[in-house]
Amino acid sequence: MPRFWNEESAASGLFLTPDFVLPGPDMNSSAAIEFQNVWLFFEEKPALSNVSFTVDRGETLILLGATGSGKSVILKLALGLLKADEGKVIVEDRD
């Protein structure tokens, strides 16, 4: 069953689905990627609205969604190519 980030994401058809988890020595440490109430706007139109999720170390997730639902925006935020207008994007314990 998909894990929706929030109602707005569910309505747009954008969701995460767990693929599999690889066990490792650091599985009990903090998350590898965490989005906390992230908002991003392009020309005053929200590309992401109040998105929150966690990807644990060793976990693989799949981004699924229609064109324009925010998949590439999420990847660019996680890579640091874009900055959130509101909220936090934490990757490997760095904000």
C-alpha positions as CSV (number, residue, x, y, z in Angstrom):
1,M,0.0,0.0,0.0
2,P,1.5,3.4,-0.9
3,R,2.5,5.8,1.8
4,F,1.1,9.2,0.8
5,W,3.0,12.3,2.1
6,N,-0.1,14.3,2.7
7,E,-3.6,14.8,1.4
8,E,-2.4,17.3,-1.3
9,S,0.2,14.8,-2.6
10,A,-2.4,12.0,-2.6
11,A,-4.8,14.2,-4.5
12,S,-2.1,14.9,-7.2
13,G,-1.3,11.2,-7.5
14,L,2.3,11.6,-6.1
15,F,3.3,8.9,-3.6
16,L,6.1,6.8,-2.3
17,T,6.1,3.0,-2.2
18,P,8.7,1.0,-0.4
19,D,10.7,-1.3,-2.6
20,F,13.0,-3.2,-0.2
21,V,15.3,-2.5,2.8
22,L,19.0,-3.7,2.8
23,P,20.2,-4.4,6.3
24,G,23.4,-2.7,7.3
25,P,25.5,-1.8,10.3
26,D,24.0,1.7,10.6
27,M,20.3,0.8,10.3
28,N,19.6,2.2,13.9
29,S,21.1,5.6,13.1
30,S,19.1,8.6,11.9
31,A,17.3,8.9,8.6
32,A,19.3,9.3,5.4
33,I,16.8,11.8,3.9
34,E,14.1,13.6,5.7
35,F,11.7,16.2,4.4
36,Q,9.9,18.2,7.1
37,N,6.9,20.3,6.0
38,V,8.6,21.3,2.8
39,W,7.0,23.9,0.5
40,L,8.5,25.1,-2.8
41,F,6.9,27.7,-5.1
42,F,7.5,28.5,-8.8
43,E,6.1,31.9,-9.6
44,E,3.8,31.8,-6.6
45,K,2.4,28.4,-7.6
46,P,3.2,25.6,-5.2
47,A,5.3,22.8,-6.7
48,L,5.3,21.0,-3.3
49,S,3.0,21.8,-0.5
50,N,3.7,20.7,3.1
51,V,5.5,17.5,2.1
52,S,7.0,15.4,4.9
53,F,8.6,11.9,4.7
54,T,11.6,10.0,5.8
55,V,13.9,7.6,3.9
56,D,15.9,5.4,6.3
57,R,19.4,4.3,5.6
58,G,19.4,1.2,3.5
59,E,15.8,1.8,2.4
60,T,14.9,2.1,-1.3
61,L,11.8,4.1,-2.3
62,I,10.2,4.7,-5.6
63,L,8.7,8.1,-6.6
64,L,5.6,7.7,-8.7
65,G,3.4,10.3,-10.1
66,A,2.0,12.1,-13.1
67,T,3.8,14.7,-15.1
68,G,4.2,17.9,-13.0
69,S,3.5,16.2,-9.6
70,G,6.9,17.0,-8.1
71,K,9.1,14.0,-8.6
72,S,12.1,15.9,-10.1
73,V,11.6,18.7,-7.7
74,I,12.0,16.3,-4.8
75,L,15.2,14.9,-6.2
76,K,16.6,18.4,-6.9
77,L,15.8,19.4,-3.3
78,A,17.5,16.2,-1.9
79,L,20.6,16.9,-4.0
80,G,20.8,20.5,-2.9
81,L,20.1,21.9,-6.4
82,L,17.0,23.7,-5.2
83,K,16.3,25.2,-1.7
84,A,12.9,24.9,-0.1
85,D,10.9,28.1,0.4
86,E,9.6,26.7,3.7
87,G,10.4,23.6,5.8
88,K,13.5,21.5,6.1
89,V,15.3,19.1,3.8
90,I,17.8,17.0,5.8
91,V,20.3,14.7,4.0
92,E,22.8,12.7,6.0
93,D,22.1,14.8,9.1
94,R,22.8,18.1,7.3
95,D,20.1,20.7,6.7
